[in-house]
């Protein structure tokens, strides 16, 4: 027996899911909403009949026509609370670019909250305290730029001061970002060492993202970790 949401709520949730990714498979939709594949097909047809421009890519999944927009999505009180809580945690993050950009984003989110929710979110903001990084130290300001460099395959030039106080200049191909022990670590292919290396963002003295691009690496992050464990 399927544990179905009310159909209107499920259709809205499926539409949000389709908007959040470039392509979504029927199986992913079925698993998320605990429905059968047949029900997914029926729901997709219903959305198409209502005028939503959904494209089916054979063997891949569903996508919404590029450029198509919908009115702002209304958040439930629980979803709004989760966003406010996430904001308080992110404010304590040591990368300034992340905390700044989240604040810009959360202001836009607050703008579409129902009037009755706005007072509650303001109250909750005052009543949550995150007891990490009490000095609110910001040790880097590169995270958001590096995220763009990863997705656009842009070569990055850095001046790096290691924990051993050794200064080097590197040209790197950014691959992945890891957050551990309050620090952000960039995994990148280093042209100086001709291999993957890990760089702490708080050790970067200068950074410049060039217009030069590199060929995407034919390896997943999981495969990288598997190879790194062998090397260790």
N, C-alpha and C positions, 0 to 999 in steps of 0.2 A: 504494500500500500504506500503510495507516494505521500510524503509530507509536504503538501503544496501550500504556498502562500496564497492569499486571495489573488485571483488572476490579474487584476489591474495593478496591484503592487508588484507582482512578479514581472509583468511586461515592462513596467517602469524601471525595475532593477536590471532587467536584461538590456534595455536601451542604454542605461548608464554604463553597463559593462562593455557594450559595443563602442561607446564613445571613448572609453578609457584606454583602448588598445587599437593598434593598426588592424589586426585581424584576430578573430576569436573563433575557436572551433566549437562545433555542436556539443562535443563531449565535455569541454570546459564549462559551457553553459549548463549542461545537464547536471554535472557534479556540484556546481556552486548552488544551484537551486533545488537539488534533490528531486529531479524530474527525469522522465524517460527521454530518449533521443526523439521519439515520435512526438512528444509534447513540445520539444524544442522546435521541431519543424513547424508545428501548428502555430506556436507563438510567433515565430519569425514571419510566417505568412500573414498573421494578423497585423503585425507591425508594418509590413509592406503595404497591406491594403489601406492602412490609415495614413499613408503618404510618406512614410519614412523611407528614404532612398538607401535600402540595404542591398549590397552586392554579394552574391555567392561566388566564391572562388573554388572551383572544383578541386577536391582533395586537400583544401587548406582550411576554409572556414568562411566567416562572414565579416564584412566591413561596411562602414557607413561612408557614403560619398564624401570626398574631401571638400571641406569648406561649408558643409551643412552644419548649421547651428540650431540649438533648441533654446527655449527660455531657461533662465537660471533654475537649477535644481534646488528644491527645498530640502533642508536638512531636518532630520528628526532631532529631538532634544538630546538623545543619547549620542548621535553622531556629532552634534555641535559640541557636546561636553568632551568627547574624545579629541576633537580638534583643538580645543582650548588647552586640554591637558598636554597634548603633544607640543603645543606652542611653548608652554612653561618649561618643558624638558629641553626643547631646542634652544631656548634663550640661554641655557646654561652651557651649550656646546661651545667649544673653544675656537671654532672657526667663525669669524665675524660675518663672512659672506653668507653663510647658511642662516644665521640668526636674523640678519637683515632681510634677506629675501623671503624668509618665512613670515616675518612681520608684515611685509608688503602683501603677501598672499592672503594672510589671515584677515587683513582689513577688507579685502575684496569679498572674502567668504562671509564676514560679519554683515556686509551690505545686503546680502540676500537672505539673511535670517528673518524669520517672522518677528514682528514687533514684540510679541510676548516672550520670545527667546532672548532678546538683546539684554534685558535687565538681568536675566539669569546667568548669561555668559559673563557679564561684567562682574557679578557677585562671585561666580566660581573662580574667575581669574584672581580675585583678591584672596580667596580662601584656599588656594593651592600653593604649597611651598616645596620646591625641589632642593634638597640639601646635598647637592654636589657642586663642585666648583664655586664655593661660597664667595670667593673673591671676584667671580665673574670675569676671569682671565680670558683674553682673546689672544691666542698664540699663532693664529694663521688667518689668512684672508683670501685663500685661493680655491676653496672647495668648489664653489659654483662654476668658476671659470674652467676648472679641470673637468668637471662633469661634461661641459659642452665640448671640450677638447677630445674627451673619450668618444662621445657620440658622433662627432664630426671628423674623427681620425686626423686631428691636427698635431703636428710636431711642436713640442714645447722645449724651450731653452730655459734652464735654471742655473742659478748660482746656489750651491749647496754646501752647508757647513755641517759635517757629520758630528755625532756625539763625541767622537774622539778629537773634535776641533780641527778637522782637516777640511780645507776649502777646495772645492772643485767646480768646474763649469761643465754642465752636461747638456746634451741634446737627446731628448727622450721621446718615446712613443707611448703615451698614456694608455693603460690597459684596464685597470680596475681600481676601486677605492675600498678600503677596509677601515672600519672604526673599531679601535681596541684600546682599552685603558685610557679613555678620554682623549685619545689622539687619533688623527686621521693618517692613514698610510696609503700612499699611491704606489701601485704596482705598475711598472713601466718597462719597456724594452730600452735599455741604455745603449746608445751607439758607442760610447766610450768603452764599455765592457763587453759589447756585443752579446748581451744576454739580459734576461729579466732581472730587475733589481727592485728593492723596496725603498721608498723615500718618505720620510716623515714630513708632513706639511709644515710643522713648526720648525723644521731645520732649513726650509727654503728661505734664502735671503732675498732673492729676486726671482721673478718668473715672467717669461714672455711667451705668448702663444703666437706662433708664426702662421703665415698663410699657407705654408707647405703642408701637404697631406701625406699620409703613409698608407700602405696596403693593410687592410684589416688582418690581424693575426688569426691563423687557422687553429685556434685553441679556445676552449671555454675556460671560465674561471675554475670550475671543478677539476678540469684536466690540469690546469696550472698547479693547483694545490696538490694534486696527486703526484705530479712530477717533482714538486718542491719537497714533498715528504721523502721521496726516494733520495734526493740529493742530501737532505739533512741526515 
